[in-house]
Amino acid sequence: MGGDACCPKVARLDCEQVGALRPLSASEGDRFAELLQKRRAAILQTIEKEEKRLAGRPLQGQRFADAQGVVRIEFRDRTRAYLVSPGGGTVEANWEQDGQRVVLRHPTVNTVLERQGATLVGAGTTLWPVPED
């Protein structure tokens, strides 16, 4: 997954925004646009590097959450995970990974997620790694 997909705000650093700054001269505006594009490329490169690092880590010990922090999963050990649902309840589940497929088995239903880079995708949501404290 590239930086454009994970960080749409970074992807929107474009000429429209540069034009809104109203540079003093055309050459100054061109230079600013060039510097902005270089900075954007550096940011995206850093994001992609971190994504690759996170994608290479085992799930055990990691925490994931949706963008709002409502749905959360904590992979406690090699077989147990805690799921916090939108209603706020916490459920313990067994989990297993087969390649990129992650199956959470809990009392009421099984949930299948796919590991896509650093994220887990499935059940109508994308879960992002939660930074370590």
Secondary structure, 3 states (H helix, E strand, C coil): CCHHHHCHHHHCCCHHHHHHCCCCCHHHHHHHHHHHHHHHHHHHHHHHHHHHHHHCCCCCCCEEECCCCCCEEEECCCCEEEEECCCCCEEEEEEEEECCEEEEECCCCEEEEEEECCEEEECCEEEEECCCC
